[in-house]
Structures are given as C-alpha cells and as structure tokens.
C-alpha cells in the first residue's frame, strides 16, 4: 500500500500553514494599529471639539464608535484565525512525522531489511507487515481528520466575516470608495527588499532584479499582485493578470460559490471574452490587461485594458469613465471607447505603426446615483489615477510618452483632480460631458498652457449641472473648446451625454488628434 | 470698507476637522493594504490544504475577510468625507459671520 504514500504525504505542507498564520498576525497588527490611530487622531479631535453638536457631529461620533467596534471585532477574529492556523500547523507537522515514520516501517518490512524480523516465520512476518500497514492507515486517517477539521474551522471563520459584514450592510450603502496600496509580503526572499508605494521605487527595484528573480516572482504566489503594482512594465502586469485570471477561471466552483464569488466570476468571464474580442479588433496592436481585480469594491471590479503597448507607445492615453461604471455593465463600452480613440489617434498621427496606446481605465470606485454629487469618489479615484500615471512614467524611465488623460462625465472631475495630484505628468487633459473640473479656471490645472481641452455638446444636460465648479465649456474657464455635437440619428437632449466617442459625432476625431499629440490642428469654438 | 476677517474659533475647528479627515483617509489606505495582504495570506493556506473542501474553505475565508476589510476602508473613508464636509460647513459659517461683521454699520 505504500506506493502512493510518499506523494500523498508530500502534499501536506504544514509549514505553509505557519506562514499563513504569520501573515494573518501581520494583518491583525495592521487592523489593530488602524483602530488605535483612529482613536488617537479622529477620536482625539472629536473629543477636543466638545462644543460641536448637531446631526453631523452625532453622525461622525457614531460612525467613529462603530468603526472602532468593528475593527476590534475583526482584530479579535483574525487573532483567533492565526491561533487556529498555528495549531493546525503543529498538529499536521506531528501527524505527518508519524505517518512518515509509519511509512518507513512499512517500507522496511516490505524489503525485509530489519535484522530482527528476518528470523520470523512467514506467518509472523505477514502479521508484522499487517501491523505496520494498519498503523500507517491510522496515521493517514488522522491526517485527513485534521484536514477536515481545519476546513471546518476556516468555514466558521468565513461565516464570522460574513456576519460582521452583514451587520453593517446599511452603512455600506453610504460608504465611499476603497483603495489599493501596493504592499509586499515581508516573507518572500525577493520581496524582502520590496518596493514601497512609490512608483519610482518600484520601477528601480524591478530594474535591479535579475531575469531569474523576475521569472520567479512571475510564477510564484506573489504573481497575482504583480498585476496591479504601479511602476511595473505593462507587459509584466499583463502576464501576471492573465495567469491569475486563468487560475481563477479554472478553480471556480459554481456549487460552492457565494454571491460575491459569482459576481467576480461573471467579471472574469467578461474580461476573458473582452481580451479575445479586442485582440481580434486591434489590427495587430497588443491588448494588455493592466489591472484585473474582479471582486474589488464588492464585485464592481477594478479593470484596465490597454489597446496598444504603454511600455513603448509614443502616445499614451487614459480614458476615465464616470457614473456607476462597473465592470459587468460597462467594461465592453469602455473598451469600445478606447478602441475608437486608438483608431482615431492612429488616423491623426503623422507616424504610422504602434505609436499610440489607449487604456480603458476602470480603476476607481465610480460613484452611484446616491454619491454622484459628492467629490469623494473623484478624490479617491484621482489618487489612484495619479498613481497609475506616475507608475507608467516611472516604468518608462527616460523615454516618457506624450500622455493624455481623457475624462468623461464624472470621470472628467476625477481626471482633473488627478492632474493636480501628479503635476507635470499629463501633457493634455480632455474633459468631455463634464459636470465640472473642481477648479475655477483651466490655468489652475498643472498641465501646459493651452492643453486643457473641452468637448461639450449643447444637448448634454450634464454639462450644465456645474456640480464641481464652473462649466469647463464656459468662456471664463479658459479651456480650448472643440466641436462636440452629436450627429448620430436619433440622438437628442437626453442621450447626447453618451455619444462623445461615437464615430458619427464631431468629438472623436478631435480627441484622436489630441491623443496623437496633434492638438494644434484641433478647431476651436467659442466658450459658452 | 474693512476686509472680512475670519472668526478664529470656527477656523480652528474647521482646521481640526480637516486634519482629522486627512488622518482618516490615510487610515483607510492602511486598511486597503491589510485587505490586500489577505490575498497573499490565502496563497499558503491554499497550498497547505489537501482536500478540495479545505481548499475551498480557505479561499472562501480569505475572500470574506478581504471583502470585510475592503468595506471597512470604505467606511473609514466615508467618515473622512463627513469630517471634511463638516470642516467646509465651519468655513462657510465663518465666512458668513466675517462678512456680516464687516458689513455696513460694522466697519
């Protein structure tokens, strides 16, 4: 019976459980320190403002108390999980050792090498063999029992997380966005000298790795993380994201999946389909998956796909979407826009070939109808977009591309704020269908003079809202306004907002010119 | 006419709230990082499990905890938004009061 046992025993890796326990403790420490700092900063401020009263004050104080309570509960549960994993690691180590020992005895008995047993009669010999095999079977059964127990405990832990989350569902409806910070594990020998959150550090670190180290990172447990770290080359991110996507698609279990997993799986399927569709449409240009986190923001998804190669293109553009742009409903539309702009830029470009890369950047937690008048999602989105832009420039080194950011609708507010966060990075800023750029005038945005562009249809009601500052198409704002009327049959007052990237509209060709670095040819029309 | 001068108490309170909002935003980023760590922690867990049921349980637990921390980051960010809004209210009140103080009959 011992033939398949060595392979079976090799599958148990108790040391991995110990690593997982260590990492869980690190997460616990993060959560605890956030809770302590929340009390020390926000809590202390609210205490010092004892006279502050009214609804806003009550809401803030209640929110602070709730956050503190939830973080405490999370920290306690994570500690329990870490202890559980440690215990499982100890038990498994012991049981694997016993099983190996039993297996060795069986092997010895089978080969008849033990001196004492040579003297036994055949009947006694068979009995000894049977005893050793029974012992080995017992040890393997014990191992399986331990494995099942661990599975049960992990299920309980997942239930605890779910319960904690359910308690706060109502508040989550009001909540703002989340963020990704590129943090690295301390345990990995390569990542022991990890990049910080600064994109330039990341780019420098990557440049210093040997090809072997890069390959190891690209195929190891950290591979999935490479896909979303700003400062790494687009090709590296694409490879990592595709590997992770394929792995998720392979391992998906429809029977066991909960709602979040099902939503994330639907996004995975869509991303996979889109990569194939775009490759067929791109006319030889590479299609790169720069971001792919399907479960981010409760299943809204965080995805960015480039048509063209941002690592080498002379012109790179980021398209930033707006209201309620979630992967499952909007990814295809966003990609169509990117493809249209890439084609338009290619037509406008003096140099043929792969001169332009256009990124459909669904990289932030876009607002819902309930939060669309708040600038908080734009603020946070701008932070992430600025990191993406800085990351691109850092990874390109000295060969910086001509960089354009095109924001549509609420995305124009996000795009404008991003230029402020990454001053000097953006060469051209294009605002289409904009409800405001969060500044009073174009000169307040840190892009070269005359390079803030506005496309605003007179039939687009959103551009009259002025939710985030004055209308960028207004004469006082001082941007370059280009023709952007919708000429598609059937378009009207209520749908002009969604047609700026239409082939039949006036604006697409101008956006293409700007992206191609040929803005001098863009016709100018008077502001409102 | 005299220039409007801010009323000190409101300005100080607004600044305090702004600082608290900035601190909360920074804490939200740290929670995001903790959520990301869970994705990494899941790797060894999945590798250690033998039975597919245990592998599934490990993946599910990691995903649930990550989603929870993700949501907590949102909540803390929402708190930051509320604090910033309150700070803006203070400044608006401040400006109104200052204008009145500097208005006709007050200069």
Interface residues (C-beta under 8 A of the other chain):
Chain A: X11 X12 X13 X14 X16 X17 X19 X20 X23 X24 X26 X27 X30 X31 X33 X34 X37 X38 X41 X42 X45 X46 X48 X49 X52 X56 X57 X59 X60 X63 X64 X66 X67 X70 X71 X74 X78 X81 X85 X89 X92 X143 X144 X147 X148 X150 X151 X152 X154 X155 X157 X158 X161 X162 X164 X165 X168 X171 X172 X174 X175 X176 X177 X178 X179 X180 X181 X182 X183 X185 X221 X222 X224 X225 X251 X253 X256 X258 X260 X261 X295 X296 X297 X298 X365 X374 X376 X380
Chain B: X13 X16 X17 X19 X20 X23 X24 X27 X28 X29 X30 X31 X32 X33 X34 X35 X36 X37 X38 X39 X40 X41 X42 X43 X44 X45 X47 X48 X49 X50 X51 X53 X54 X56 X57 X58 X59 X60 X61 X63 X64 X65 X66 X67 X68 X69 X70 X71 X72 X73 X74 X75 X76 X77 X78 X79 X80 X81 X82 X83 X85 X86 X89
